[in-house]
Structure formats: structure tokens, C-alpha cells
Amino acid sequence: MSEGWQNYVRRIEELAAASGLKFHPVDFEAVPDSFMMEIAVYGLPVRMPHWSFGVRYIYQLIQRHMGHSRLFEVVFPGNPGHAYLAESNGLAENILVTAHVLGHADFARNNLLFRRCQEQVSERIVEHAANHARQIQQAIETHGAQRVEAALDAALSLEQHVDIDQALRRPRYPEYLEDAKALVDDEFHRRFAALEPAAGGSVVESKKRAPVPAHPERDLLWFVANYAPEMESWERDIFLAVREESFYFYPVFATQIMNEGWASYWHARLLREADFVPQQAYLDAIKCHSDVVRPVAAEQQVSLSINPYHLGFAMWEKIVAKDGLEAARHIMEQDDDFGFVRNHLTRELADELGLFRYSARSDGQIKVLEADLTALHEALLGPKYNFGAPTVSAMRVRNDGTLELVHDSSVDGRGLDLERSRKVLDYLQKLWRRPIVLTTVNQAGSALELTAP
Amino acid sequence: MNEADGRHGDKPGAAKWYELFSRGARDWLRHDEKVREAVRANLPEIIAGGEVINDSSRTVRVPVRMLEHYHFRLRRPEESQGAGQGKAKPGDVFSDPTRQQGPGNKGEGGRDEGEIQLLLEFKVDDIVDWLWEEMQLPNLKARAGPSDETDWVREGWDRRGARSRLDRRRSFKELVKRRGTPGATPTFTDEDLRFRQLTRRRQPAVHAVVFFMLDVSGSMSDRDRKLAKTFFFWVVQGLRRAYRSLETVFVAHTTEAWEFNEPDFFQVSGTGGTVASTGLAKVREIIDARYNPGRSNIYLFYASDGDNSVSDAGDARAALSTIAGDACFTGYVEVSSGLSRQLATETGKLFAELTAAGCAAGSYALNDFDDVWGAVRHFFTAESHAGDAAPSGDPAPPPGNP
């Protein structure tokens, strides 16, 4: 690793602060490539053990082996933030990456979604996740690897099924239905009650148990952790630990285009303004920048996916050029990718970037569709709805403890993949320990029930 | 910034934890273990598939897919929409056969998990152990008398010997005996030293020879031969559990018979009719020339589609019964892919007679790779019962007695 980069960190930070970036301090740490890769696989520097991460790890190893992906940095929001830089980065790359990280740090401190989630989860997610890992290690020692793995199989398979609009630490449903009559408290009712005390004697009767769940519940992790009839407390803890990490991952997921674009915009801008960077390093860094934000791989004419760095970068450039930095900061604070793309990806910009919408048949034939801006927005955002997961809610717990799950196919447009869903039910059933019924639709659109066991 | 500088400054050379430990590798090993468990649980089905057998090495390769950690996922649509970028006009059509999965799954797990196939290698010995446990197959009993094989056995002590064979406890006892007086510091003399001695002992016969006889006449298809091969492979593995030294002899026949080495054996295909007696005569000839039935455990497994020529029945019966008299077990598998005639063939009848006559013999109809396990189980349970009842079986001498 080039030591020279250390000397630039403070100067870049000063430049960033002078340019209006507001960020918490960031700890920079240079780590070996192997560890960078693990951070990318786990999403957090220290995270609970699970075999599925091993699978991702191998995919990542293969990708790296084939030279497809190179990781320069991973940054974790917080106060202070943590940034891990690859030791193999050259000086120019590190200068660029430092500026990039500060862009992320500014975003994470000011974007509302990030702020809210950090308020919920705390600003020390890295430590929290390490604590979860330790807690799970203890559970393995006490309860055996097999039982812990069963709990993690279930919890991690539901990791996207959280309700981000509720508080992280939300209260259980009220035990009893509110008595509608008691709310009416006017002159007449008071006099009426005083006239004949016996008339109000049905108070006990009117106290009815509230159904569980009180409304269709899409935070499955929370619901299972709180209402599973026979779960051990350490198993509930595992569900809640996974849920907490999902609360952390959500803003990263839901603002990827904005966030990467913002960081790319700032690394480019800070680099332009950093007159203290030597000529050669500057050129190298610019080269590196253009690699990162390039729309399509060099050898390709057409790409069937969109590089979020490129799209976000282009959008921010446009916004700043048109409306000024103040307006851009405002947008950065308030939007997530949904609002950002729908409001600010204009027809002109889409044409300029050569964005198109296509339909892919299962036999591999791909057809470019006619330009339609709204449809393009939705094609871009489609994979991001609902944390990228189908809309599955808990509907009811029957008297015998059977859990009823319902998939809302009217939202998703089609039914669930039955084989996978069955496997998920199998995972979950081991923890719920009573039957589970999942309703979805089949190919023809008629209702279909999956059950476990 | 200070923190950043401090972090790098504080402990030069001190290894960080992440340089010593890879979580990714740990979780990958767990994945691997899970795959092995899954393979083990479905072993008979998996290895019954003919592809896994790896000649000449003691391992079996099983192609497996990476495990997928399942999430709720939408059904793959007939047609999905996505957004792309580049030089493309509405109406352009390209084909991208690699792109099986729609663009809809960009989240984690969106990769096509089936892309990578692992080739897991299992030791054949492990597999056989698992299987024998799983199927509760009896261990075979070796029969046959003494053999010429000898082995070194530990026996007695001597005052002279190699340093490495010094028996310290024994030597110390001698010292104590000699001095008789406790308390004084004992000093060893050469007199006290005792060395373990070795002596050559003849071992009981644990030698076996298996004859694999294959009908390669025109009516046997490639698939039939492959079925036979798979079956033979596992027979050898099973017998290896019981015999320290196992020889294999491969005989193929049409209207004539030849002995082959293993690699060629399964490649051979012939034309013309089937005369089983030629093959049996060849086996007889080889037994007489090379093996002593008193010392070797002889097994014969014959695979054929059963269409022996009718005129050969008498010869074949005669040849078979002389072999069956000397053999621990004779087995017949009828490989007739597609047609399941259930042993109602010429050859099938011959073996049925043999079994009826109380000889250690058995037959099994092998129609598909799924049946291979049934066949192995059938023969190994039959063989062990036959071994119990076989009147000709000399009781194996207790080990260690010359």
C-alpha cells in the first residue's frame, strides 16, 4: 500500500468541508484484499456465521479470479464512520477513494432515510453486528451448531421481510381491542350511566382480545420473534439480530443509485479542485474514475444492466448544473432512489445516456421496447420494491398455532416460485413449530396453498 | 485525520485478526460439509448414476450444485422487463442465451445459483462404509483354509535386539528382580534389557478372486454394458471390505470367450449369438490354471441379457455347476434395459435351478441404474446367508494359529 496517501487524507477532508460536505469523522483503515472481499460478502466487517455467506464467498472468489470485480473501498456509516481501503490500491486510487468515501459519509449523515435508520439502529452498526456475531457464537456453544444454524436458516431467509416504516423496537400489538363505547364520553352518556348503573355492567364482556396480528403484518422477522408459539428466547434474539442488520442494510439498498452517484460526483469534483495532488496521480485517478463510472464494459456496445455509479453520477451532474448545489443537497437529503429516479431522470437525460427498456424472454431473446419514460423508471426500480422481496404478510394465527401467510400477487403481478417458497416454509416451520400455510397464486392466477409440514 | 494515522501507527508488525482467520473460508467449509451430508443422505441414488465412477483411482466424483439458501422469490416470468444502456433502438432484437434469469433479481441471491458445479471427490472406502451402514449389509465371512501368505507377528522377548524394539517396562522389571532391594538407585546392565521379538506366521487365507463374466453379444447394448459395469464396480468395493487381497478376472463372451484386462473389458463389444458355456468354460479353465479353490474364495458374477442359445443349455448347466461347487457365490444379473422380463430367460432358468439345488447362487434383474443398489443389496445379503449354510465352507481358523 502506498503510504503517501495518508498525507492527503486531511487535505482532502478540508477541501470537502470547504465545499459544503457535512460528515462525521471517518476512520480509514487499509486492509488486505482478502479481507475486503469478506467485507463485501458479509456486508459488514464482522457478521454472524452462516453457510450461505460461504456460497457468496466462493462466487466472489471466482469473480475476482476472473478479474470481474475489484473492490477499492467499503464504507460504513456511523459516527465515526469506518472506511476500509484495499491495501493493493495505488496512491491515485487511494486519493480518489478517500474523496469518494467522504461523499458517502456526507450522504449517510444527511440523507433522511439513512438518518432515520441510524437513529433506530444506532450509529455503531459495525460494533452491533460484531456483538450479534459474538452472541450467536455463544448460542452455538450453549445450544449446538445445528440448532443455531436452523434458526439462522430461517431468519436469514426472511431478511428482506422487515417493515422499515415501523420502529426498530416496536411494541407488541395491544392485547385487547379498544372498547369503542368507552370513547364516547359526553353529557348524555354520563347521565345515562348514572341513571342505571347496571346498564354499564357489560364491561367485562366488551373487553375482547385483539386478533394476532392486528393487521396484515409484513415484518415477518419481528412477527415471528414476538408471536411464535414455541420459540426459545435465544432463537427470538437471532431473529431480532438479523432484523436489526436488515434495518441497517435497507437504506444502503434503497439509495444505491443516489448514494454511489453522490460519492462519484464528489470524488470527481474534489479531485478537480485538489491542486495539491501531483499531476501523475491526478491523471491516474481520473482514469480510475472513468473506469468506475463507465456505462458499459469496454468490449460491449450494449449493456443489459445499468451501472448505478454511472447513472447516479450523470444525474447528479445534471442536477447540479441545472439547479445548483443547494438544490442538489436538498434532493440528496430528502429522496431515496424511487423519488430520485422518478423525479430527476428526465427524458433528455435518458436519451443522452442511451437508456432503454427491453423485454427478455425466457429463451434468451431480448427485444428493445419503445421509449416510455415512466415505464423506464419502473423497469429500473422494479427490482428495488419492497427490499427486492415479494410481498408476503402474516395474516392470522389460528387457535392451534397454525401460521397463515399470504402472498399479495396483485402487487407483485405473479405468484411465488413454489419450490423455493416451500423450502423457506421448511426453514421457518422448524422454528414456528406449528403448521404454516402460505397462500399464493399459480400460473393461471388461481389461489394455491403451500403448507409445511 | 488523527484516528486514521493512529490506527496505522500503533502496532507495526502486529498481525490483525483478519490476517489469521477467514470467515468466508469457515462458512465455505460449512457449506461443503452440508453438501457432503446431503450427498451422503442420497448416496445410493447418486452413485447409481453411471457417470460417477472413476476408473483406476480409489475415489468417486460426484457432480453437485452449490447449495442455495432459499428466499421467497417470484416465479420466473415468461417475459421480464429490464433497463439497459447502449446503442440500441426500439425494435432491436438480440439474443442472449446466457441470460436465463430475468433482470428482476438484483438483490442478493439474484445470481443464477446453478452456474457453478462442484465436483466433490469421495473416497470409495468411505462411501462403501456409509453404504454398508446405511443398508445394513452383513459383512462377508471369508472361507477357505490356510494360505502361503505370511506376516510378521510379535512374539516373545530376547536379550538382544534392535534398539527400537526395547521393551522398557519388561527391562525395568528385570532390573527390579535382579536387585531386589528398593531404595538404591537402580542401574541397568545389559543383562536386564529385553527386546521384543518378531516371528513370521502364516496367515489364514483372506484371498479372493472375483470373476466378472460379461455377455458382449450383439444383443447387449452400450447401456446394458454400462449397467453391468456399475454393478460390477460396487461388487468389487463390497468384496474389498472382506478381503485383504482381491483379484479380479474379466471374461467376455459371445459364442467364444476371452479374458480381458479391466479397461478393455467394458469397451469390448462383439457380434453374434450368445453361448454362455464358452464363458463358463473359460472361467473354469482359469480357475484350474491359476487358483486353488481350497485357498481362494472364488466369486463369479455374470451379466447378460439372458438370451442364451437354447442348444447350449446342457453345456452351460454342467459348466456352471462345477464352478458353483468351488465358488463361494455365483451371481447372475440380467441387464435388459427397457424390457423387464424378470429372469424368465434361458440363463435366468439356469441360475434358478442352481439356487433350487442349494448352491450359493442368486439372480437379480437389473433394468435401470436405480436398480443397482437393489442388486448389490440382494447379492450381499444372499451371499452372507449362503455363507452361513454352505456345507463346503471350511471354518476359518482362528487368526494367529499356524
Interface residues (C-beta under 8 A of the other chain):
Chain A: Q6 V9 R10 E13 P25 V26 D27 F28 E29 A30 V31 P32 S34 F35 M37 E38 V41 Y42 V46 R47 P49 H50 W51 S52 F53 G54 V55 R56 Y57 I58 Y59 Q60 L61 I62 P80 D153 L156 S157 L158 E159 Q160 H161 F253 P295 V296 Q300 Q301 V302 S303 L304 S305 I306 N307 H310 L353 G354 L355 F356 R357 Y358 S359 A360 R361 S362 D363 G364 Q365 I366 K367 V368 L369 E370 A371 A375 L376 A379 L380 G382 P383 K384 F387 G388 A389 P390 V392 H407 D412 G413 R414 G415 L416 D417 L418 R420 S421 K423 V424 Y427 Q443
Chain B: M1 E3 A4 D5 R7 H8 K16 Y18 E19 S22 R23 G24 A25 R26 D27 W28 L29 R30 H31 D32 K34 M66 L67 E68 H69 Y70 H71 F72 R73 L74 R75 R76 P77 E78 E79 S80 Q81 G82 A83 G84 Q85 G86 K87 A88 K89 P90 G91 D92 V93 F94 S95 D96 P97 T98 R99 Q100 G102 P103 G104 N105 K106 G107 E108 G110 R111 E113 I116
